[in-house]
Amino acid sequence: MALIISTIYIFSSLIFCFNFDTTWGKCTLLNNGNSISDSELIDIIYNEINALNDLYGIIPKKQFSITITNDNSLRIMSNHWEWSLGITYTKPDRIIIKDPALSKISKTKFIKVIKHELNHLMLNRYKFYYTIPRWFKEGLAMKYADEISLNHKISIAKNLYNKNLFDIDKYKNFNHFNRQEFNFAYSLSGVYILVLEKLYGNNITQFIINDLYNGKNFEIAFYNSTGKSINEFKIISYDAIKSHFFWYKLIGLPKNIFSLMPLLLVLGFYIKSKRNKKIREQWELEEKIEDLENSINK
């Protein structure tokens, strides 16, 4: 039954699709959402493709499609679709993004998702795209779309001393991650890109992309740009993350202190009561001594 519904959904979408030319090839837009008009979506796609061309160069032409869906039950070949905002496929090139009304995000955030997914589509056109690890793909797309947030950095800081989580080899793909692991992998991917820039300069990802653009595989592009192998970076990056992101743990400190306030108030009351009791006992003792002295003098 689900397969029949999915087939009907795709067939009805094709009736209302728009085809338009871009420098990346003909784009088929299937806009099944109600939040943003077709004309505005086409303008957004044009603008973002042009921005990527200006930054990284024009990629080989190939037909692709972009679907905006308002159906959360759409059958998608991904374990992460339930909580994802968008997904990009290759062979054929296809992007599927949830409509803002479905994903409960703002228009600004929605545009960031388009930028993110178009960045993926661009990388997938490179000759050795399959050598690019997922952590680099996601980190680059997050940085380009301005999606690396304070929460991502705090998430990393909270787990700094669980060294096993920072084995970069674990993040070549995210295929079998549950939701919690998936979210942490996203946070770490963004932080890996930030660490690359701290260690090798703000243009380091541009240098890596240039080599990928010119037909190098990822390991060669990475070594040419950084002078380090991935294995060397694995060791260096963990120490760099600890050094640069440790202080983000302190951001959560006021919240922790606030949760301890009732206990601190009780302790304060107890200490004050005990001190007052000692003062009263001291006063009583002084009065007894004074009475004793008065009786002796008489």
C-alpha positions, 0 to 999 in steps of 0.5 A, a space after each residue: 500500500 505504501 509503495 502505491 501511495 509513493 508511486 501516486 505521489 511521484 506521478 502527481 508531482 511530475 504533472 506540476 513540475 518546472 524545468 529550467 536551465 542552469 550552469 549545472 544542467 537542466 533542473 526539474 523542480 517539484 514543489 509540493 509544499 505551500 510555503 514558498 512559491 515556484 518562482 521564488 524557489 527558482 530564484 533561490 536555486 539560481 542565486 545559490 548555484 551562482 554563488 557556488 560557481 563563484 567560490 569553487 568553479 563551474 561543475 560538469 553539466 548533468 540533469 538534476 531535480 529538486 523536490 520540496 515535499 510536504 509529505 513526511 511519510 514519503 518513502 525515502 531510502 535513508 535511515 535518517 529521513 525521519 529527522 533530516 531536513 533534506 537529503 541529496 542523492 547521486 546517479 541520478 542527481 536529486 535533492 529532496 527537502 522538507 517544506 518549512 511547514 512540515 519541518 517547522 523551520 523558518 524561511 531563513 533556515 530553509 534557504 540554508 538547507 538548500 545551500 547545504 544540499 546544493 553543496 553536496 550536489 556540487 561535491 558529488 560531481 567531482 571525479 573522485 567524490 566517493 573518496 570524500 569522507 562524510 565528515 568533510 562533506 557535512 562540515 563543509 556544507 554546514 560552514 558554507 550554509 552558516 549552520 555551525 551553531 553554538 549548540 554544536 560547539 557545546 555538544 562537542 565540549 561536553 564530550 571532550 574526555 570521551 576520546 573514542 568519540 573523536 576517532 575521525 575514521 568513524 565518521 567516513 559515513 553516518 549510515 548506521 548511526 541512530 539519531 543521537 549519534 547522527 546529531 553528534 556526528 554533524 556537530 563534530 563535522 562542523 568542528 573539524 572544519 573549524 579546526 582545519 581553519 584554525 590550524 591551516 588558515 581560513 582558505 584551507 577548505 578552498 585549497 582542498 576543493 581546488 584539488 578535488 575540482 582538478 581531479 585529485 582524490 580526497 587523501 591527496 587533496 588533503 595532504 597537498 593542502 595541509 602537509 599532513 595525512 588523514 592519520 596525522 590529522 586524526 591525532 592533531 585534531 583531537 588535541 586542537 579540539 580540546 584546546 579551542 573548544 574546552 571553554 564552551 563547557 563553561 557556557 552551561 555552568 550558570 544553568 548547572 549552578 541554577 539547578 543547585 540553588 535549592 540545595 545551596 539555599 538549604 545549606 546557607 540556612 543551615 549554616 546561618 542557623 548554626 552560627 546564630 545558635 552559637 551566638 545565642 549560647 555565647 550570649 547566655 554564657 556571658 549573662 550567666 558569668 555576669 550574674 555570677 560576678 554580681 552575686 559574688 560582689 554582693 
